[in-house]
Amino acid sequence: MKLRELLHAIPVQQLEGTVDLEVSSVCFDSRKVSAHSLFVAVRGVHTDGHLYLDKAIENGAKVLVVDALPDQLQAEVTYVMVADTSYVLGLLASNFYGNPSKALKLVGITGTNGKTTMATLLFNLFKNLGYHVGLLSTVENKIGDRVIPATHTTPDSIALNSLLSEMVNEGCDYCFMEVSSHAVVQQRIAGLRFAGGIFSNITHDHLDFHGSFDHYIKAKKKFFDDLDRFAFALTNVDDRNGAIMLQNTFAHKKTYGLKNMADFKAKIIESHMDGMLLQVDGHDVWVKLVGGFNAYNMLAVYGAAILLEQETMKVLTAMSDIIGAEGRFDVLRSTNGIVGVVDYAHTPDAVENVLSTIRELRQSGQQIITVLGCGGDRDKAKRPEMAAVAVRLSDKVIITSDNPRTEDPMMIIRDMEAGVDAKDRKHVFTIAERKEAIRAACHLAQPGDIVLVAGKGHEKYQEVNGMRQHFDDKEILIETFNEQ
């Protein structure tokens, strides 16, 4: 692509060199630069791309996008100075790949909990409705039936536009994607056109990155602030911050809820371990998910489908067949009647949601035994809160490791134990090895009891000291059940 075309609608402050160049690729990592690449110098959390301009030139870059010109300019290189290279990277990536987000209907889902489930449900729903669909999620990225492993909740701007371009080329009508607060702040979604945005909820999470709960809310809100007047903004009216998301958006404002007046309403009629009966806008529908949090997820999916001009009865019929994302309230049963639940719950609110649901569904005499850890190098404030919730809503709790990353697992466990009252200590056990903790929970359980393994869900690894080793909660649970 010619540089002249690539710079369309880019807010250039100063240009040094020719725009009549052919650009072979757009990069922000100097190690990925090749002949005739355009290199964007991004100031990141850990490093500054401006330190690698010479390396980019050495590797073949002919265009450098910077927010400050270097002292020495190379005659054979074009320099493009802009105010914000992170923002411009998104615009350049969109232009390079032909602005794919304008060629399909892209719907973003943001919030603390429920993003993956909603995105997956929407993907499965629209597949059932006969559309060719794309998915961008924490668990996996998909183009139709083709699976592309996910490395981040929201990929970087270049990877994102590349994936969207593939979806367009393969005939996708819709794409449903998770939009993380990190991605909003780091402007990974700059340049994308969204047909709609959905807000699930907001609770204590990622304060290690955002610094304060107020900044976290503002990051979520910015996604809606940037939607245009042709999009819809669908928010959870029952969440106390739901209305805040709509305050400054130009999009069509819509709400959903189970408790308060809303554009889309639902209530739970019946609930079982294998599904629930919902009444959605006056229509009864059986769905294969359980719990109040999933009632919100299904209602948001329904509302989004209607806002995307789908027929009500076709949507409700399709809803009864779809399933959510892996590792979200996955139910397993042993031959001797122990029930296992694997869930990604990794915030105090998510732990409370899943345990409250289990308490509502359990029969008289069934114990709840919870295995819970917290991730290292992340928000420490939520550790005692998560433990406190687990202890309050469980009969027994085993505190263990999650992904300790570079932290000492026992220090993380000590942080969690700070949330346990002295009177509850006799019901709380500490087993640092996660596999042994899961096995111990299963051996403590009697036939009919429920073992919740929370925190990792779909993940197939455990990260220790920067290394990822194979680890699958569900796999270990099944192995242990088979031994009993």
VEXDREN-2710 file (C-alpha; in Angstrom, 1 decimal):
% VEXDREN-2710
k/r/px/py/pz
1/MET/0.0/0.0/0.0
2/LYS/1.2/3.5/-0.8
3/LEU/2.1/5.6/2.2
4/ARG/-0.1/8.4/0.8
5/GLU/-3.1/6.1/1.1
6/LEU/-2.1/4.7/4.5
7/LEU/-2.0/8.3/5.9
8/HIS/-5.6/8.9/5.0
9/ALA/-7.4/10.7/7.9
10/ILE/-4.2/10.4/10.1
11/PRO/-3.7/13.6/12.2
12/VAL/-0.1/14.4/11.0
13/GLN/1.7/17.2/12.7
14/GLN/4.9/17.2/10.7
15/LEU/6.1/15.2/7.7
16/GLU/9.7/14.8/6.6
17/GLY/10.3/12.8/3.4
18/THR/8.2/11.5/0.6
19/VAL/4.7/9.9/0.8
20/ASP/5.2/8.1/-2.6
21/LEU/6.5/5.0/-0.9
22/GLU/5.2/1.4/-0.9
23/VAL/4.6/0.1/2.6
24/SER/4.9/-3.6/3.0
25/SER/3.8/-3.9/6.7
26/VAL/2.9/-1.9/9.8
27/CYS/4.9/-2.8/13.0
28/PHE/5.4/-1.4/16.5
29/ASP/8.0/-4.1/17.4
30/SER/11.4/-3.4/15.7
31/ARG/12.2/-7.1/15.7
32/LYS/9.3/-7.7/13.3
33/VAL/10.3/-5.0/10.9
34/SER/11.3/-6.1/7.4
35/ALA/12.0/-4.4/4.1
36/HIS/9.7/-1.4/3.4
37/SER/8.0/-1.6/6.8
38/LEU/6.3/1.3/8.5
39/PHE/7.4/1.4/12.2
40/VAL/5.3/3.1/14.8
41/ALA/7.3/4.1/17.9
42/VAL/4.9/3.5/20.8
43/ARG/5.6/4.6/24.4
44/GLY/4.6/1.5/26.4
45/VAL/4.5/0.4/30.0
46/HIS/7.9/-1.4/29.8
47/THR/9.7/0.3/27.0
48/ASP/9.7/3.2/24.5
49/GLY/9.6/2.4/20.7
50/HIS/11.6/5.7/20.1
51/LEU/14.6/3.9/21.5
52/TYR/14.5/1.4/18.6
53/LEU/14.3/3.8/15.6
54/ASP/17.9/2.9/14.5
55/LYS/17.1/-0.8/14.9
56/ALA/13.9/-0.4/12.8
57/ILE/15.9/1.3/10.0
58/GLU/18.6/-1.3/10.1
59/ASN/15.9/-4.0/9.7
60/GLY/14.4/-2.3/6.6
61/ALA/11.9/0.3/7.8
62/LYS/11.4/3.2/5.3
63/VAL/8.7/5.1/7.4
64/LEU/8.9/6.0/11.1
65/VAL/5.9/7.3/12.9
66/VAL/7.0/9.2/16.0
67/ASP/5.7/11.8/18.5
68/ALA/9.1/13.6/18.5
69/LEU/11.6/13.8/15.7
70/PRO/15.1/12.4/16.3
71/ASP/18.0/14.8/16.2
72/GLN/19.5/13.1/13.1
73/LEU/17.2/12.3/10.1
74/GLN/18.1/9.6/7.6
75/ALA/17.7/10.8/4.0
76/GLU/16.1/7.6/2.7
77/VAL/13.5/7.4/5.5
78/THR/10.2/9.3/5.8
79/TYR/9.3/10.6/9.3
80/VAL/5.7/11.2/10.3
81/MET/5.3/13.1/13.5
82/VAL/1.9/12.8/15.4
83/ALA/0.7/13.7/18.8
84/ASP/-0.1/10.2/20.0
85/THR/1.5/7.2/18.4
86/SER/-0.6/4.6/20.3
87/TYR/-3.8/6.2/18.9
88/VAL/-2.4/6.5/15.4
89/LEU/-1.2/2.9/15.4
90/GLY/-4.8/1.8/15.5
91/LEU/-5.8/4.1/12.6
92/LEU/-2.8/3.0/10.5
93/ALA/-3.6/-0.7/11.2
94/SER/-7.2/-0.1/10.2
95/ASN/-6.2/1.7/7.0
96/PHE/-3.5/-1.0/6.1
97/TYR/-6.1/-3.8/6.3
98/GLY/-8.8/-1.9/4.5
99/ASN/-10.8/-0.8/7.5
100/PRO/-12.4/-4.3/8.1
101/SER/-14.5/-3.2/11.0
102/LYS/-16.6/-1.1/8.6
103/ALA/-17.2/-4.2/6.4
104/LEU/-19.0/-6.3/9.0
105/LYS/-21.0/-5.6/12.2
106/LEU/-18.6/-5.5/15.1
107/VAL/-20.1/-5.7/18.6
108/GLY/-17.9/-5.1/21.7
109/ILE/-18.6/-6.4/25.2
110/THR/-17.0/-4.8/28.2
111/GLY/-17.3/-5.1/32.0
112/THR/-15.6/-6.9/34.8
113/ASN/-17.4/-10.3/34.6
114/GLY/-19.4/-11.9/31.8
115/LYS/-17.4/-10.6/28.7
116/THR/-16.3/-14.0/27.5
117/THR/-19.6/-15.7/28.2
118/MET/-21.6/-12.9/26.3
119/ALA/-19.2/-12.9/23.4
120/THR/-19.3/-16.7/23.1
121/LEU/-23.1/-16.8/23.5
122/LEU/-23.6/-14.2/20.8
123/PHE/-21.1/-16.0/18.5
124/ASN/-23.0/-19.3/19.0
125/LEU/-26.4/-17.6/18.7
126/PHE/-25.7/-16.0/15.4
127/LYS/-24.2/-19.2/14.0
128/ASN/-27.4/-20.9/14.9
129/LEU/-29.3/-18.1/13.1
130/GLY/-27.4/-19.0/10.0
131/TYR/-24.7/-16.3/9.8
132/HIS/-21.0/-16.6/9.3
133/VAL/-19.5/-15.1/12.4
134/GLY/-16.2/-14.2/14.1
135/LEU/-15.2/-14.3/17.8
136/LEU/-12.5/-12.4/19.6
137/SER/-12.3/-13.6/23.3
138/THR/-10.1/-14.5/26.2
139/VAL/-10.6/-18.2/25.6
140/GLU/-10.1/-18.3/21.8
141/ASN/-10.5/-16.4/18.6
142/LYS/-12.7/-18.0/15.9
143/ILE/-13.5/-17.4/12.3
144/GLY/-16.5/-19.6/11.6
145/ASP/-15.4/-23.0/12.8
146/ARG/-11.7/-22.2/12.6
147/VAL/-10.0/-21.7/16.0
148/ILE/-7.2/-19.3/16.4
149/PRO/-5.6/-19.4/20.0
150/ALA/-6.0/-16.2/22.0
151/THR/-3.1/-14.6/23.8
152/HIS/-4.8/-11.5/25.2
153/THR/-8.4/-10.5/26.0
154/THR/-8.1/-7.9/23.3
155/PRO/-5.2/-8.3/20.7
156/ASP/-3.0/-5.4/19.7
157/SER/-4.2/-3.1/17.0
158/ILE/-2.3/-4.8/14.2
159/ALA/-3.3/-8.4/15.2
160/LEU/-6.9/-7.2/15.7
161/ASN/-7.2/-5.7/12.3
162/SER/-5.5/-8.6/10.7
163/LEU/-8.0/-11.0/12.3
164/LEU/-11.0/-8.7/11.3
165/SER/-9.6/-8.6/7.7
166/GLU/-9.5/-12.4/7.6
167/MET/-13.1/-12.5/8.9
168/VAL/-14.2/-10.1/6.1
169/ASN/-12.3/-12.1/3.5
170/GLU/-14.1/-15.3/4.7
171/GLY/-17.5/-13.7/4.5
172/CYS/-18.3/-13.0/8.1
173/ASP/-21.4/-10.9/8.7
174/TYR/-20.7/-10.2/12.4
175/CYS/-17.9/-10.3/14.9
176/PHE/-18.4/-10.3/18.7
177/MET/-15.4/-9.3/20.8
178/GLU/-14.4/-8.7/24.4
179/VAL/-13.1/-5.2/25.0
180/SER/-10.9/-5.1/28.1
181/SER/-10.2/-1.9/30.1
182/HIS/-6.5/-2.3/29.3
183/ALA/-7.3/-2.3/25.6
184/VAL/-9.3/0.9/25.9
185/VAL/-6.6/2.7/27.9
186/GLN/-3.8/1.4/25.6
187/GLN/-5.9/2.4/22.5
188/ARG/-5.8/-1.0/20.9
189/ILE/-9.3/-0.4/19.6
190/ALA/-8.6/3.0/18.1
191/GLY/-9.8/3.2/14.5
192/LEU/-12.4/0.5/14.9
193/ARG/-16.1/1.1/14.1
194/PHE/-18.5/-0.7/16.4
195/ALA/-22.1/-1.5/15.5
196/GLY/-22.8/-1.7/19.2
197/GLY/-21.4/-2.0/22.7
198/ILE/-22.6/-4.0/25.7
199/PHE/-21.8/-3.3/29.4
200/SER/-22.1/-6.3/31.8
201/ASN/-21.1/-5.0/35.2
202/ILE/-18.2/-3.5/37.1
203/THR/-16.6/-4.7/40.3
204/HIS/-13.2/-4.7/42.0
205/ASP/-10.5/-5.8/39.5
206/HIS/-7.3/-4.6/37.7
207/LEU/-6.6/-1.8/40.2
208/ASP/-2.9/-2.8/39.9
209/PHE/-3.1/-1.4/36.4
210/HIS/-5.6/1.4/36.6
211/GLY/-4.6/2.7/40.0
212/SER/-8.1/3.5/41.3
213/PHE/-11.7/2.3/40.9
214/ASP/-12.6/5.7/39.4
215/HIS/-10.0/5.3/36.7
216/TYR/-11.2/1.7/36.0
217/ILE/-14.8/3.0/35.6
218/LYS/-13.6/5.8/33.2
219/ALA/-11.7/3.2/31.1
220/LYS/-14.9/1.2/30.6
221/LYS/-16.9/4.4/30.0
222/LYS/-14.5/5.6/27.3
223/PHE/-15.5/2.7/25.1
224/PHE/-19.1/3.9/25.1
225/ASP/-18.1/7.6/24.8
226/ASP/-16.4/6.8/21.5
227/LEU/-19.4/4.9/19.9
228/ASP/-21.0/6.8/17.0
229/ARG/-24.6/7.7/16.5
230/PHE/-25.2/4.7/14.3
231/ALA/-24.3/2.2/17.0
232/PHE/-26.2/1.0/20.1
233/ALA/-25.1/1.1/23.7
234/LEU/-26.7/-1.6/25.8
235/THR/-26.1/-1.4/29.6
236/ASN/-27.0/-3.4/32.7
237/VAL/-29.5/-1.0/34.5
238/ASP/-29.2/-3.1/37.7
239/ASP/-25.5/-2.4/38.0
240/ARG/-25.0/0.8/40.0
241/ASN/-22.5/2.1/37.4
242/GLY/-24.6/1.0/34.4
243/ALA/-26.2/4.4/33.8
244/ILE/-22.7/6.1/33.9
245/MET/-21.7/4.2/30.8
246/LEU/-24.4/6.0/28.8
247/GLN/-23.9/9.5/30.0
248/ASN/-21.8/10.9/27.1
249/THR/-22.4/8.4/24.3
250/PHE/-23.8/9.4/20.9
251/ALA/-25.0/5.8/20.4
252/HIS/-28.7/4.7/20.8
253/LYS/-29.1/4.1/24.5
254/LYS/-30.8/0.8/25.6
255/THR/-31.0/-1.0/29.0
256/TYR/-31.5/-4.6/30.3
257/GLY/-32.2/-5.8/33.8
258/LEU/-33.9/-8.3/36.1
259/LYS/-34.8/-5.9/38.9
260/ASN/-35.4/-2.4/37.5
261/MET/-37.4/-1.0/34.6
262/ALA/-35.5/-1.6/31.4
263/ASP/-35.9/-1.9/27.7
264/PHE/-35.2/-5.7/27.9
265/LYS/-36.5/-7.5/31.0
266/ALA/-36.2/-11.1/32.3
267/LYS/-36.9/-13.1/35.4
268/ILE/-35.9/-16.6/36.5
269/ILE/-38.8/-19.0/36.7
270/GLU/-37.0/-22.2/37.5
271/SER/-33.3/-23.1/38.1
272/HIS/-31.5/-26.4/38.1
273/MET/-27.9/-27.6/37.8
274/ASP/-28.3/-28.2/34.1
275/GLY/-30.2/-25.1/33.1
276/MET/-32.9/-22.6/34.0
277/LEU/-36.3/-21.4/32.7
278/LEU/-36.3/-17.7/31.9
279/GLN/-39.2/-15.4/31.1
280/VAL/-37.7/-12.9/28.6
281/ASP/-39.9/-10.0/27.6
282/GLY/-42.9/-12.1/28.4
283/HIS/-41.7/-15.3/26.6
284/ASP/-40.6/-18.4/28.4
285/VAL/-37.3/-19.9/27.2
286/TRP/-35.2/-22.8/28.7
287/VAL/-31.5/-22.1/28.5
288/LYS/-28.5/-24.4/29.3
289/LEU/-26.8/-22.0/31.7
290/VAL/-27.5/-21.5/35.4
291/GLY/-27.4/-18.6/37.9
292/GLY/-28.5/-15.1/38.1
293/PHE/-25.3/-13.8/36.5
294/ASN/-26.1/-16.0/33.5
295/ALA/-29.6/-14.7/33.4
296/TYR/-28.1/-11.3/32.9
297/ASN/-25.7/-12.7/30.2
298/MET/-28.6/-14.3/28.3
299/LEU/-30.7/-11.2/28.6
300/ALA/-27.9/-9.0/27.2
301/VAL/-27.4/-11.5/24.3
302/TYR/-31.1/-11.4/23.6
303/GLY/-31.2/-7.5/23.7
304/ALA/-28.2/-7.3/21.4
305/ALA/-29.7/-9.7/18.9
306/ILE/-32.9/-7.7/18.8
307/LEU/-31.0/-4.4/18.4
308/LEU/-29.2/-6.1/15.5
309/GLU/-32.6/-6.5/13.9
310/GLN/-33.1/-10.3/14.4
311/GLU/-36.6/-11.8/14.8
312/THR/-37.7/-12.3/18.4
313/MET/-39.0/-15.9/18.1
314/LYS/-36.0/-17.1/16.1
315/VAL/-33.7/-15.6/18.7
316/LEU/-35.5/-17.2/21.6
317/THR/-35.5/-20.6/19.8
318/ALA/-31.8/-20.4/19.1
319/MET/-31.1/-19.3/22.7
320/SER/-32.4/-22.6/24.0
321/ASP/-29.7/-24.5/22.2
322/ILE/-26.6/-22.4/22.8
323/ILE/-23.9/-22.9/25.4
324/GLY/-21.4/-20.5/27.0
325/ALA/-17.6/-20.4/27.1
326/GLU/-15.5/-23.2/28.5
327/GLY/-14.6/-22.9/32.1
328/ARG/-17.7/-20.9/33.0
329/PHE/-19.7/-23.0/35.5
330/ASP/-18.7/-26.3/33.8
331/VAL/-20.4/-29.1/35.7
332/LEU/-18.8/-32.6/36.1
333/ARG/-20.1/-35.6/38.1
334/SER/-18.2/-38.5/39.6
335/THR/-19.5/-42.0/39.6
336/ASN/-20.2/-41.8/43.4
337/GLY/-22.3/-38.7/43.0
338/ILE/-19.9/-35.9/43.8
339/VAL/-20.6/-32.8/41.7
340/GLY/-17.7/-30.7/40.4
341/VAL/-17.9/-27.1/39.1
342/VAL/-15.0/-25.5/37.3
343/ASP/-15.3/-21.7/37.0
344/TYR/-13.1/-18.8/36.0
345/ALA/-14.3/-16.7/38.9
346/HIS/-11.2/-14.5/39.9
347/THR/-12.8/-11.5/41.5
348/PRO/-14.8/-11.2/44.8
349/ASP/-18.0/-10.5/42.9
350/ALA/-17.5/-13.5/40.5
351/VAL/-16.8/-15.8/43.4
352/GLU/-19.9/-14.6/45.2
353/ASN/-22.0/-15.1/42.1
354/VAL/-20.9/-18.6/41.5
355/LEU/-21.1/-19.7/45.1
356/SER/-24.5/-18.0/45.6
357/THR/-25.8/-19.9/42.6
358/ILE/-24.5/-23.2/43.9
359/ARG/-26.1/-22.5/47.3
360/GLU/-29.4/-21.9/45.6
361/LEU/-29.2/-25.1/43.6
362/ARG/-27.8/-27.5/46.2
363/GLN/-30.1/-30.0/48.0
364/SER/-30.4/-30.4/51.7
365/GLY/-27.3/-32.0/53.2
366/GLN/-25.0/-31.2/50.3
367/GLN/-21.7/-29.6/51.4
368/ILE/-19.9/-27.0/49.3
369/ILE/-16.1/-27.4/49.2
370/THR/-14.3/-24.6/47.4
371/VAL/-10.7/-24.6/46.0
372/LEU/-9.5/-21.0/45.5
373/GLY/-6.3/-19.2/44.7
374/CYS/-5.4/-15.7/43.5
375/GLY/-3.0/-14.7/40.7
376/GLY/0.4/-13.2/41.4
377/ASP/1.6/-9.8/40.1
378/ARG/-2.0/-8.6/40.1
379/ASP/-4.4/-6.5/42.3
380/LYS/-3.5/-7.6/45.9
381/ALA/-6.4/-5.8/47.5
382/LYS/-8.9/-8.4/46.3
383/ARG/-7.1/-11.4/47.8
384/PRO/-8.5/-11.2/51.4
385/GLU/-11.9/-10.2/49.9
386/MET/-12.1/-13.3/47.7
387/ALA/-11.1/-15.6/50.6
388/ALA/-13.7/-13.9/52.8
389/VAL/-16.5/-14.5/50.3
390/ALA/-15.5/-18.1/49.7
391/VAL/-15.4/-18.8/53.5
392/ARG/-18.8/-17.1/54.0
393/LEU/-20.6/-19.1/51.3
394/SER/-18.8/-22.5/51.6
395/ASP/-18.7/-25.3/54.1
396/LYS/-15.0/-25.9/53.6
397/VAL/-12.4/-23.9/51.7
398/ILE/-8.9/-24.9/50.5
399/ILE/-6.7/-21.9/49.8
400/THR/-4.1/-22.7/47.1
401/SER/-2.1/-21.3/44.2
402/ASP/-3.6/-19.9/41.0
403/ASN/-1.0/-18.4/38.6
404/PRO/1.7/-17.1/41.1
405/ARG/3.7/-15.7/38.2
406/THR/6.8/-14.0/39.8
407/GLU/5.4/-13.9/43.4
408/ASP/6.0/-16.4/46.1
409/PRO/2.8/-18.5/46.3
410/MET/2.9/-18.6/50.1
411/MET/2.9/-14.8/50.2
412/ILE/-0.2/-14.7/48.0
413/ILE/-1.8/-17.3/50.3
414/ARG/-1.0/-15.2/53.4
415/ASP/-2.7/-12.2/51.8
416/MET/-5.8/-14.4/51.2
417/GLU/-5.7/-15.8/54.8
418/ALA/-5.9/-12.2/56.1
419/GLY/-9.5/-12.2/55.0
420/VAL/-10.4/-15.3/57.2
421/ASP/-11.9/-14.6/60.6
422/ALA/-10.4/-16.6/63.5
423/LYS/-13.8/-18.4/64.1
424/ASP/-13.7/-19.8/60.6
425/ARG/-10.1/-21.1/60.6
426/LYS/-11.2/-24.7/61.4
427/HIS/-13.0/-24.9/58.1
428/VAL/-10.1/-23.5/56.0
429/PHE/-7.1/-25.5/54.8
430/THR/-4.0/-24.3/53.0
431/ILE/-2.4/-26.5/50.3
432/ALA/0.0/-24.6/48.1
433/GLU/0.2/-27.2/45.3
434/ARG/-3.0/-26.6/43.3
435/LYS/-3.2/-30.2/42.0
436/GLU/-3.0/-31.5/45.6
437/ALA/-5.6/-29.0/46.7
438/ILE/-8.1/-30.2/44.1
439/ARG/-7.4/-33.8/45.0
440/ALA/-7.9/-33.1/48.7
441/ALA/-11.2/-31.3/48.1
442/CYS/-12.5/-34.4/46.2
443/HIS/-11.4/-36.7/49.0
444/LEU/-13.0/-34.5/51.6
445/ALA/-16.3/-34.6/49.7
446/GLN/-19.0/-37.1/50.4
447/PRO/-21.4/-38.5/47.7
448/GLY/-23.7/-35.6/46.7
449/ASP/-21.3/-32.8/47.8
450/ILE/-20.3/-30.0/45.5
451/VAL/-16.6/-29.2/44.8
452/LEU/-16.0/-25.8/43.3
453/VAL/-12.6/-25.2/41.7
454/ALA/-12.4/-21.5/41.0
455/GLY/-10.0/-19.0/39.4
456/LYS/-8.6/-20.6/36.2
457/GLY/-11.6/-21.9/34.3
458/HIS/-10.6/-22.5/30.7
459/GLU/-6.8/-22.0/31.2
460/LYS/-4.6/-25.0/30.3
461/TYR/-1.5/-23.7/32.1
462/GLN/-0.1/-22.5/35.3
463/GLU/2.3/-19.6/35.2
464/VAL/5.3/-19.9/37.6
465/ASN/8.3/-17.6/37.5
466/GLY/7.5/-16.5/33.9
467/MET/7.2/-20.1/32.7
468/ARG/3.9/-21.6/31.6
469/GLN/3.5/-25.3/32.4
470/HIS/0.5/-27.5/31.4
471/PHE/-2.2/-27.4/34.0
472/ASP/-6.0/-28.0/33.6
473/ASP/-8.4/-27.8/36.5
474/LYS/-11.0/-29.8/34.7
475/GLU/-8.5/-32.5/33.7
476/ILE/-7.3/-33.0/37.3
477/LEU/-10.9/-33.1/38.6
478/ILE/-11.8/-35.8/36.1
479/GLU/-8.7/-37.8/36.9
480/THR/-9.5/-37.6/40.6
481/PHE/-13.1/-38.6/40.1
482/ASN/-12.1/-41.6/38.1
483/GLU/-9.9/-42.8/40.9
484/GLN/-12.7/-42.7/43.4
END
